């Protein structure tokens, strides 16, 4: 049985368009063959990264204060969930041409030198085994393939930094451009999901 880490990042919870894409994806899975590890970032409310938390990471475990141990434990637990997953599915809305701040707070606790990647003379090397990552991106406008799409390269690069290069995107775009456009976008995304799951 494989474990799928499901990450929802919409501020609107289950009502968010990206969350609906995730629900659609999950509904097409064979329940008997997968275990879902669901992380709802809107509920967890990870705080922005602080100097204290970074200092805790850089302190040897045996030398940490109780506060530092607790702070370091936040990142360690999130990293463990990513490492132990066989696959990752991410519901990702676009806010002001970027990723939600809750999503960035999650990424900031995953991309840690010495934990998920290391520096070498020839550049950084990822320390996490490659695994499929499916990003279900919901957007009010149409941005894929344009200079306004900062999400796609960012996510490819940051997961690639950690060693994860098998990243696929499913876009549902133009969701705020009228009901007909939204229906077509969801239909197109659904077809892409079916295609990905059949491979």
Order of alpha helices (4+ residues) and beta strands (2+ residues): beta-alpha-beta-alpha-alpha-alpha-beta-alpha-beta-beta-beta-alpha-beta-alpha
